Structure formats: C-alpha cells, structure tokens
Amino acid sequence: MKILKNAYVFSFNKDNHFGRYSILINENRITDMAETGALGQEKLNKWIQQYENRADIVDCSRKLVMPPVVNSCVKSEGSPIQYLLKHRHYENPEGDLCTDLIFNYLYQELPGDDTIADLQSIYNYSFNKLLKSGITMFNEFSLRKDINHFQPVSNALKQTSQNASICYSIAQDISTIRNFKFLNPSFYLTQENLLTVYDISNISELKSNYVSRLYLEVATNKEITEKFRVNFHKSIIALLDEFGLLDETTSLINPIYLSYDDLKIITDKRANIIVCPRDLASFSNKYFPIDDYISHGIRFSLGTGWLGEDIFKDVRLFRNKYKELNLSSTELLNAITRFPYEKYFGGDTFDNAYTIDVNKKADFIFIDLSDIRFQLFPENSEYENICNFLIDNLTAGHISDVIINGEFKVREKKLIDTDEAQIIDSINETRDKLYSIGKYETLKSRMERKTMERSLLPGSINAARAEDEIQFSNKEEDKKELKEEFRIKTKFPVTKHKQPSRSQRSLFEEIEQANIMECDEYKEAPELNLLVTEFFDSRSVEEDIVQVKAVDETILKSLGAEKKPDKPKPSNVESKVELPKDVKLKFGD
C-alpha cells in the first residue's frame, strides 16, 4: 500500500482535470483520491492514521504525476550501433559492410550461447533505458527470421514489468502464440520488393487466425515502390487492400511514397501512421507528407525507431520540422500517450482509457519539479499550458519515478530491481564485441587512409594507385616524374625579328613577340581571348559585317599586288665601296 501526498496530478480524464491530489494505492489499483483542501487534508490524515504501519508514504509536493508514455516503434537491435546506422539511407537499403557484418551475426538462424548472451545484453539495456525514460508500453520491432530473440525479450520484460508487443517478420504458428502469448506477437512486413502473392496469402491467413495487428514498413524507397507498381500493376497498398489486410489494426511506419489513391484507401480503412522523426531526418531527404495524412483524417503516433534516444526530444524535432502545420501541444502529447495506448494496448473507451482515477490501474510516472532549471507554477496554469510546458521542456532526465502495477520500478532516478552499473558494463562489452565483428576499426582506418590520399596526391597519381594500400617507389625516374607533375607551368615572352618572305613583302615585318614556349600538354589547352568589348562600345551586327568585308578586301588587294621595281640610282652618284688591292676591274663590271 502506498500514499502519495500532495502531488500535482495530470489526470488525462475526460474533463482534463489538473490539480493537487493525494492518492491511495492498494496493490495495483488506485483506491481513493483526495483533493487539496480542508476535506482532502482530513481524508489524507485518516489514511495515514489507518495505514501508517503498512503504507509507504511518499511526499510528492514537488512532483507532477501523469500516466506513462507509450513508444509506438522501438528497434532495440540497433541501440548499440546507432552511430553506424546513421550511415544508412532509405534510398540505399544495402547499407555498408560494417553494419551488414554485425546484423549477420545478430540475425543468424542458429545462434550460439555467445549470440544469445549478446541479445540478452541488448534487450536488458534497451528496456531499462526505456523504463527510466517513463516508457512502460512499446512496440518492439525485429528483422529476425526466427524466434530466438523471444526468450531474451521475455527475460528482460520480467525485470522491468513493461507491456510490450513483439513485431517480427516470420509466420507465427500456434505453438509460438501459445508459449509467448504475453508478448503480443504481431506481424511486421518490410522489403516489399521480395513480396509475392503467395506470401500475401499466408499473411492474410495469419492475421485472420493468430495475430491481431499488422505493421507495414513499406513505400520508403522510391525505386522499390515504383518497381512494385510496375510488376503488380498496382501499389502495395492497393494489393494489400484486395486481400483484406488493411483495417484499423494496421499501421504504416514512415510511409513516404504514397499516392493520393493510397491515402484514400488508408483513410477508408482507418489505418494508422507511425512516425519516427529521427529516422526520417537521417534516412531520407524527401519531405514526409504528414500534412496530407492529417488533412485526410489519418491519426498518427510517434516512436524512436532506430536512431531515437529520447522520445520527448523526438517530439520537438517533429514539431519543429513541421512547424507550418501549427500542431498543438495537446495533439503531440496525445501522440505518445493516449492514442497509441488505445490503438496498440487494448485501452477502454476514450473517456476513461488513459487516465489517473479511482479504480484504475496504478501505472504512472513522476516528473521532478525540484530543479531550479525546470520550474512550473501549475496552480496558475490551464490544461493547455501544462501541455505546452511538457512538450517544450520535458526530457527523459526529468523522469524521477515510475510505478507499474502499483510498484515502484524507478525511484529517485534509480532502478529498483536491476543493477544499473552491471547493465552498463554488459552493454559496453557487447558494443565492443559487435564493433570488432563488424571490422569497424579496420574499415575506419582504411577510409581515413583513402581520404588522406585524395587530399594530398594529385588526381592522376591517386587514380593509378591501388584501393587497398599506398605504394611508394624509390626509383630516380619516379622521383623525376613526380617533380614534373608539380612543375609550375608559366609563359616566358621573348622577342625576335621575323624574316620577311622572298616573294612578297610581309605586312608584319616588324619586331614582335615570339610564340609562347609551352609544354605539349599545355599547348593542347584552348587559348582564351581576354579582349572583351564593353557594352556601351558595342555596334550592330550589320556594321561589323561591313567593316570586316572592307578589311578583307584591303588585305586581298595588298597580297595580290605585284611588287614595284626599285627606282634606278642616278649614274652620277659615286660609290664609296672599297675593293681589295689585288682585284682588277674589267670592262663591263
């Protein structure tokens, strides 16, 4: 039995009551509630007097109490390698070598004891992390093709007492449903490019007899979506609708490439949308059309997916990304509380499903208001103001306590039933092992080496080198060639006298600049004319043509003209040429 004194209670009831209450918990139910005031204080004193010897009395005067948070999409298998997963992209589903090696190890069909231990470490870490974040209900998604992860999941949930639905992509049989019914198995459909009509028939039979919910992570890759439409002559949504697989128990995860016909089908069948804001921000460059879904009346919930660390930060990321939609804080808060609870965990009617009230289950979380950096004055606040405050400021670090079924699972930010230090040591060992299996250090050093090559060496040398290693040569010829590559290419002007032609007079018989000395490679490059005509000096095309013709005619006349004979020198002009002494002139010379 527990008595919570003077807590700020955010009830989530039909009237959205908010105020100070004292709560009496007996076993896993709320037995009574006393509002602040004279009558409420009298009732509280009566509880303390009656149950003082066997009740746990908790002062909650600086705590805000509300129902727990629901995470619509969790992918725990990516929690130790979230940094590596940021390299993936919806448009490039192949990923990279490092993550492929790690997933091949985790998803092997016949895992050994080491793999089972690693899976246990991953789920213990992920579920306890969610618990300390105030999340007591969530959908866990796995890409496994077997049920070898069921036992580690079961063991982790026994410690945390959370309510989870395990969604995976193989055909569940009767024995699986019977032995692991408490895990709420659901079918998880992805990679529609590998889907056949036979597979869809099996899923249809499975949904009719064994599983209650279907999750579709489709229409995330444009090429695959278009290829499916060409092969089947219809979209994946239209095909699933023909087999009766779309209804209010069907949810689509981050569907990016849906047509308006698809939206109409989803709207008519009352299917749901799960949005993982952090995954969309990292895995896709395309605008996510959440405004189309909202305008069609499709309800949505939020999840952390592969990359999300804090559900409250992801809510703010989603709000800021689509701020032009002016989504209210109440809508956003409902997307991680009331709506996913009713859709995925069998809530009652809308009025009393997700609430803190008498005769309801004692499941709620405590928000610490004692920090000076996180102050709220709720006595003066309305319901909308409380929603605004939580959406604007709340983080997982502000969750101080968690009660599930009337029992504390987190108290004063410490896990009750689990050694947190042991969980941290275990997941660190698993993370180091996974990075070693994925050859992370080797691949990272290789990428750094290639980056260094590209930045230091010219393109021609870098292209000729092998991708795996850098080879250096000590030959003098190679050194000489390397120097030639870095030689500065410039122009050295020199002058020379151009010899005139014997047959005719050259028009350019003058001192002029010689041709520029260039290497063979440089000569092949086109020369640029640096003479630019100013706009205000430009003339019409007709004037230019007339002038060019006139110049051409002048040049042709000049070149075709015969050379005029030199005028004879006067006979009376005496020459002053000196002759050698032994030379005698003859008549006629």
ABEGO torsion letter per residue (X at the ends): XBBBBGBBBBAGBAAGBBEBBBBBBBEABBABBBBBEAAAAAAAAAAAAAAAAABBBBBAAABBBBBBBBBABBBAAAAAAAAAAAABBAABAAEBAAAAAAAAAAABABBBAAAAAAAAAAAAAAAAAAAAAGBABBBBBBABABAAAAAAAAAAAAAAGBBBBBBBABBBBAAAAAAAAAAGBBBBBBGAAABBAAAAAAAAAAAAAABABBBBBBGABAAAAAAAAAAAGBBAAAAAAAAGABBAABBBBGBABBBAAAAAAAAAAGBBBBBBAAAAAAABABBBBAAAAAAAGBBBBBBAEAABABAAAAAAAAAAAAAAAGBBAAAAAAAABAAAAAAAAGBBBAAAABBBBBGBBBBBBBBBAABAABBBBAAABBAAAAAAAAAAABBAAABABBBBGGBBABBGGBBAABBAAAAAAAAAAAAAAAAAAAGAAAAAAAAAAAAAAAAABBAAAAAABBAABBBBBABAAAAAAAAAAABBBBBBBBBBBBBBBAABBBAABBBBBBBBBBBAAAAABBBBBABBBBAAABBBAAAAAAAAAAAAAAAAAAAABBBBBBBBBBAABBBABBBBAABBBBBGX
